Amino acid sequence: MRKIALLVSICIAVLLSGCTQYQQQNKKVETSQLPLEQGKEMKVHFLDVGQGDSILIQSPNGKNLLVDGSTRSAGKDVIAYLRTHRVEKLDYVVATHPDADHIGGLLSVLNSISIKNFIDSGKVHTSQTYEKMLQLILDKNIPFIVPEVGDTIPLDDELDITVLNVGEESDDNNEASIVLKIVYGEVSFLLMGDADTYVEKNILERANVEATVLKAGHHGSDTSSSEQFIQAVKPDVTILSYGKDNSYGHPDAEVKSRLERLSSQIYGTAEVGNIVVETDGVDYNVLTNGSAEPTDIAETSIGINISSKDVRGEIVGITNSGETNINVKDWQLVSVAGNQTFKFPNINLQAGKTIYVTSGPEAREGSGYLKWTTGQMWRNDGDAAKLLNDKGEIVSEFE
């Protein structure tokens, strides 16, 4: 693994210059299976953190690894969970990719718990959350590691933890996701981050993906978990991490059907809360609030979300990905940095359609466009957006 020194004023530039060109497709990855005998207990916790991901791995010899920290608002819940399980330090933290629903809560973690090593995809992002995360890592002098495909994480001699994907040079954040395979004796875990079907195809060409437990990619979205990939993994258990009644329609019905056809037991964090897989390397047990029953996941309603945001062009896309028209009267679009709010007029957003809220000198109106103001509403150096319904509830966030 490569360790990268970050400078305060040019942390992103250092990332760009310090990352070597990376050819994933031709690299064959071998994952080892350790000796088959009962050992000490290992626990893998899939935290109920809403529409995001956070996974705690407690190794047989008492080491701790945290994969992602969900959203900023979930950070306090991640900290509370770690403290409840007497985690006083983290030997490794892995930020799979720079999306806010994976790294937002890591700001709280960095501010609250001692971290020995920080592993990052190396995918540069200009969001305020990502920049604050880098600054905290620098301020606390935590070793910053950008791995390569085939690298292993030396958390515990009893475990084999292999990097199956990392996308420093990827154009897309999800494609940059660090994918980990963890093997303990006969029991294995495949943690997919938000890796999509393109990444799945590449991984299949270079690695053995068969695993006991699959943390499905991208919250069970139809952008991940292809038929070919699921058949190759053959998971006994599948974990879906998503928020209840989320606006994205996660998990996708077809993804669930693929898993059910393989008789994989499906557990969803939105339905059963925190999920813990205990294993001694031979047998395993899945616990959800004291219960070992898999989730009967209901169909998730698909709604409205912020689908695009161009702060320089001063244009934000709002998409209705559902099957019914939705009236958005008195809904609000909020520029977080400037605390500026646009209130929607009495209009119906048709199913499958996108409407654009525009501002600045080039603001447009009519034919799918709503004019906010001719003034500049979005900070060009990065500005998060929130969409609130008429009850003031957050429906969608976009970093």
C-alpha positions in Angstrom: 0.0 0.0 0.0 1.1 3.5 -0.7 1.2 6.1 2.1 0.6 9.7 0.9 1.7 12.9 2.7 -0.9 15.6 2.5 -0.2 19.4 2.8 -2.8 21.7 4.3 -3.1 24.2 1.4 -2.7 21.7 -1.5 -4.2 18.4 -0.1 -6.2 17.7 -3.2 -3.3 18.6 -5.5 -1.1 16.2 -3.6 -3.7 13.4 -4.1 -3.7 14.1 -7.8 0.0 14.1 -8.2 0.7 11.3 -5.7 -1.7 8.7 -7.3 0.0 6.5 -9.9 -1.7 5.3 -13.1 -3.7 2.2 -12.3 -4.6 -0.7 -14.5 -7.2 -2.9 -12.8 -8.3 -5.1 -15.7 -5.2 -7.1 -16.1 -4.4 -7.8 -12.5 -5.3 -11.3 -11.2 -6.2 -11.3 -7.5 -5.8 -14.3 -5.3 -7.6 -14.6 -2.0 -6.5 -17.2 0.4 -8.6 -19.5 2.6 -7.1 -19.9 6.0 -6.9 -23.3 7.9 -10.3 -24.8 8.7 -10.6 -25.2 12.4 -12.8 -23.4 15.0 -11.1 -20.3 16.3 -11.9 -17.2 18.3 -15.0 -15.2 17.6 -15.1 -12.5 14.9 -18.0 -10.1 14.6 -19.0 -8.0 11.6 -21.6 -5.3 12.4 -23.7 -3.7 9.7 -25.0 -0.5 11.3 -28.5 0.9 10.8 -27.5 4.4 9.7 -30.3 5.3 7.4 -29.6 5.9 3.7 -25.8 5.1 4.0 -23.2 2.5 4.9 -21.2 1.8 8.0 -19.6 -1.5 8.9 -17.6 -2.4 11.9 -15.3 -5.4 11.8 -14.0 -6.8 15.1 -11.3 -9.4 14.5 -10.7 -12.6 16.4 -7.7 -11.0 18.2 -9.5 -7.8 19.2 -8.6 -5.5 16.3 -11.1 -3.0 14.9 -11.8 -1.9 11.4 -14.5 0.6 10.3 -15.7 0.7 6.7 -17.5 4.0 6.0 -19.5 6.2 8.4 -22.7 7.0 6.6 -24.0 10.6 6.5 -22.9 13.5 8.7 -26.2 13.4 10.6 -25.6 9.7 11.3 -22.1 10.3 12.7 -23.3 10.6 16.3 -25.1 7.2 15.9 -21.9 5.6 14.6 -19.9 7.0 17.6 -22.6 5.8 20.1 -22.6 2.3 18.5 -18.7 2.1 18.7 -18.8 3.2 22.4 -21.5 0.7 23.2 -19.3 -2.0 21.9 -16.3 -0.7 23.8 -14.3 0.4 20.7 -11.8 2.9 22.1 -9.6 2.9 19.0 -9.8 1.9 15.4 -6.8 0.1 13.8 -8.1 1.0 10.3 -10.7 3.1 8.8 -11.7 2.6 5.2 -13.5 5.3 3.2 -14.7 3.3 0.2 -15.4 6.4 -1.9 -16.1 10.1 -1.4 -19.9 10.2 -1.5 -21.5 12.0 1.5 -23.6 9.0 2.6 -20.3 7.0 3.1 -17.8 9.6 4.5 -20.1 12.2 6.2 -20.2 10.4 9.5 -16.4 9.9 9.4 -15.9 13.5 10.4 -17.5 12.6 13.8 -15.4 9.5 14.0 -12.2 11.4 13.3 -13.0 13.9 16.0 -14.0 11.3 18.6 -11.9 8.1 18.4 -8.2 7.3 17.9 -7.4 6.0 14.4 -4.1 4.3 13.6 -4.5 4.1 9.8 -6.8 5.7 7.2 -7.4 3.9 3.9 -9.0 5.9 1.0 -9.8 5.2 -2.6 -7.7 8.1 -3.7 -10.7 9.5 -5.8 -10.5 13.2 -5.5 -13.7 15.1 -4.7 -14.2 18.8 -4.1 -17.1 18.6 -1.7 -16.7 20.4 1.7 -17.2 17.1 3.5 -14.3 15.4 1.7 -12.0 18.4 2.2 -12.8 18.5 5.9 -12.1 14.8 6.2 -8.7 15.2 4.6 -7.9 18.2 6.8 -8.8 16.2 10.0 -6.6 13.3 8.8 -3.7 15.8 8.3 -4.2 17.6 11.6 -4.2 14.3 13.5 -1.2 13.0 11.6 -2.9 9.7 10.7 -1.2 7.6 8.0 -3.1 8.0 4.8 -3.1 5.0 2.5 -4.3 4.6 -1.1 -4.3 0.9 -1.9 -4.0 -1.0 -5.1 -5.9 -4.0 -6.4 -4.5 -7.1 -4.7 -3.2 -5.3 -1.6 -4.1 -6.9 1.7 -5.0 -5.1 5.0 -2.9 -6.5 7.9 -5.6 -6.1 10.5 -5.2 -9.6 12.1 -3.1 -12.6 11.2 -6.2 -14.8 11.4 -7.9 -12.9 8.6 -7.2 -12.4 4.9 -8.5 -9.0 3.8 -8.0 -8.3 0.1 -8.7 -5.2 -2.0 -10.6 -6.4 -5.1 -11.3 -2.9 -6.5 -10.2 0.7 -6.0 -10.7 3.4 -8.6 -8.3 6.3 -8.0 -8.5 7.2 -11.7 -12.2 6.5 -12.1 -14.5 9.3 -13.5 -17.4 8.1 -11.3 -17.4 8.0 -7.5 -19.2 4.7 -7.3 -16.8 3.0 -9.7 -14.0 4.2 -7.4 -15.4 2.2 -4.5 -12.9 0.1 -2.5 -14.3 -3.5 -2.6 -13.0 -5.8 0.2 -13.1 -9.6 0.5 -12.6 -10.9 4.1 -11.8 -14.5 4.7 -11.8 -16.2 8.1 -11.5 -20.0 7.8 -14.5 -21.2 5.9 -16.5 -18.0 6.3 -16.1 -15.0 4.0 -17.5 -11.6 3.5 -17.7 -9.5 0.3 -18.2 -5.7 1.0 -19.1 -4.0 -2.3 -19.4 -0.3 -1.3 -21.3 1.4 -4.1 -19.6 -0.6 -6.9 -21.7 -0.8 -10.0 -22.2 -3.5 -12.6 -19.1 -2.3 -14.6 -16.9 -2.8 -11.6 -18.5 -6.2 -10.9 -17.7 -7.3 -14.4 -14.0 -6.3 -14.0 -13.8 -8.0 -10.6 -15.2 -11.2 -12.0 -12.3 -11.3 -14.6 -9.6 -11.2 -11.9 -10.9 -12.6 -8.6 -12.9 -15.3 -6.9 -15.9 -13.5 -5.5 -17.7 -16.5 -3.9 -18.6 -15.4 -0.4 -20.7 -16.5 2.6 -22.0 -13.0 3.3 -22.5 -10.3 0.6 -23.0 -6.6 1.5 -24.8 -5.7 -1.8 -23.5 -2.8 -3.7 -25.1 0.7 -3.7 -27.9 -0.1 -1.1 -29.5 -2.7 -3.4 -29.8 -0.4 -6.3 -30.4 -1.7 -9.9 -27.0 -0.2 -10.8 -25.4 -3.1 -8.9 -25.8 -6.8 -8.2 -26.1 -8.1 -11.8 -27.4 -11.6 -12.4 -24.0 -12.8 -13.5 -22.3 -11.3 -10.4 -24.9 -12.7 -7.9 -24.6 -16.1 -9.4 -20.8 -16.0 -9.0 -20.9 -14.8 -5.4 -23.6 -17.4 -4.4 -24.1 -15.7 -1.0 -25.8 -17.6 1.8 -26.6 -14.2 3.4 -27.1 -10.8 1.8 -27.1 -7.5 3.7 -28.9 -4.5 2.3 -28.0 -1.2 3.9 -30.6 1.5 3.2 -33.0 4.0 4.7 -36.6 3.3 5.3 -38.9 5.0 2.8 -35.9 6.5 0.9 -36.5 8.5 -2.2 -34.3 6.3 -4.4 -36.4 3.2 -4.3 -33.7 1.1 -2.7 -33.6 -1.8 -2.6 -34.6 -2.6 -6.2 -37.3 -5.3 -6.6 -35.4 -7.1 -9.3 -32.2 -7.3 -7.2 -34.2 -8.9 -4.4 -35.7 -11.4 -6.9 -32.2 -12.4 -8.1 -31.1 -13.0 -4.5 -34.3 -14.9 -3.6 -33.8 -17.2 -6.7 -30.5 -18.2 -5.2 -32.1 -18.8 -1.8 -29.9 -16.1 -0.2 -31.3 -15.0 3.2 -31.8 -11.2 2.9 -31.4 -8.8 5.8 -32.2 -5.1 5.5 -31.0 -2.5 8.0 -34.2 -0.4 7.5 -36.4 -3.3 8.5 -34.4 -5.0 11.3 -31.9 -2.4 12.5 -28.3 -3.2 13.3 -27.2 -6.6 11.9 -24.3 -8.6 13.4 -22.7 -11.7 11.9 -20.8 -13.7 14.4 -18.4 -16.4 13.3 -15.6 -18.7 14.6 -14.4 -19.3 11.0 -16.4 -22.5 10.7 -20.0 -21.7 11.7 -21.8 -18.3 11.6 -24.8 -16.7 13.1 -26.8 -13.6 12.1 -28.3 -11.5 14.8 -30.8 -8.7 14.5 -31.9 -7.2 17.8 -31.7 -10.6 19.3 -33.5 -12.3 16.4 -32.0 -14.5 13.8 -34.8 -14.2 11.3 -34.2 -12.8 7.8 -36.0 -9.7 6.6 -39.3 -9.7 4.8 -38.5 -6.6 2.8 -41.4 -4.6 1.6 -41.5 -2.8 -1.7 -39.9 0.6 -1.3 -41.8 3.5 -2.8 -39.9 5.5 -5.3 -40.1 9.3 -5.0 -38.4 12.5 -5.8 -34.7 13.3 -5.5 -32.0 15.8 -6.5 -30.6 14.2 -9.6 -28.0 16.8 -10.6 -26.3 20.0 -9.5 -24.1 22.4 -11.4 -23.1 25.2 -9.0 -21.2 27.1 -11.7 -24.1 26.9 -14.2 -26.5 27.6 -11.3 -28.9 24.7 -12.3 -30.2 21.9 -10.2 -32.2 18.9 -11.5 -35.1 17.5 -9.5 -36.3 14.1 -10.8 -39.5 12.1 -10.1 -38.3 8.5 -10.5 -41.7 7.1 -9.3 -44.7 5.9 -11.2 -47.1 8.6 -10.1 -47.2 12.4 -10.6 -46.4 14.4 -7.4 -47.5 17.9 -6.5 -44.5 19.8 -5.1 -46.3 23.0 -4.0 -44.4 24.5 -1.0 -41.5 22.1 -1.3 -38.1 23.8 -0.8 -34.7 23.6 -2.4 -32.0 24.8 0.0 -28.5 26.0 -0.8 -26.8 24.9 2.4 -23.7 27.1 2.4 -25.7 30.3 1.8 -28.8 29.2 3.6 -30.9 30.3 0.6 -34.3 28.7 -0.1 -36.4 28.3 -3.2 -40.0 27.5 -2.6 -41.7 25.5 -5.4 -44.9 26.9 -6.9 -48.1 24.8 -7.4 -46.9 22.3 -10.0 -47.1 18.6 -10.6 -43.9 16.9 -11.4 -44.8 14.1 -13.7 -43.6 10.5 -13.2 -40.2 9.9 -14.9 -39.6 13.6 -15.6 -37.0 16.1 -14.4 -37.5 19.8 -13.7 -34.6 22.2 -13.4 -34.4 25.1 -10.9 -32.2 27.8 -12.3 -30.6 31.0 -11.0 -27.9 33.5 -11.9 -27.7 35.7 -15.0 -28.7 32.8 -17.3 -31.7 31.7 -15.3 -34.4 30.2 -17.5 -38.2 29.7 -17.1 -40.7 27.5 -18.9 -40.4 24.1 -20.8 -39.1 22.2 -17.7 -37.2 25.1 -16.1 -38.1 27.1 -13.0 -36.5 30.5 -12.4 -35.3 31.1 -8.9 -33.5 34.5 -9.3 -31.0 36.2 -11.4 -28.6 36.4 -8.4 -26.0 33.8 -7.6 -27.4 31.2 -5.2 -24.7 28.5 -5.2 -21.1 28.8 -4.1 -18.7 27.8 -6.9 -16.2 26.2 -4.6 -18.8 23.7 -3.5 -22.3 23.9 -2.0 -24.5 21.1 -0.7 -28.2 21.1 -1.7 -31.2 19.8 0.3 -34.7 19.1 -0.9 -37.5 19.4 1.7 -41.2 18.4 1.3 -44.1 20.6 2.3 -43.7 19.3 5.9 -40.1 20.4 6.1 -38.8 16.9 6.0 -35.6 16.2 4.1 -36.4 14.2 1.0 -33.0 14.3 -0.7 -29.5 15.6 -0.2 -26.8 16.3 -2.8 -23.2 17.2 -1.8 
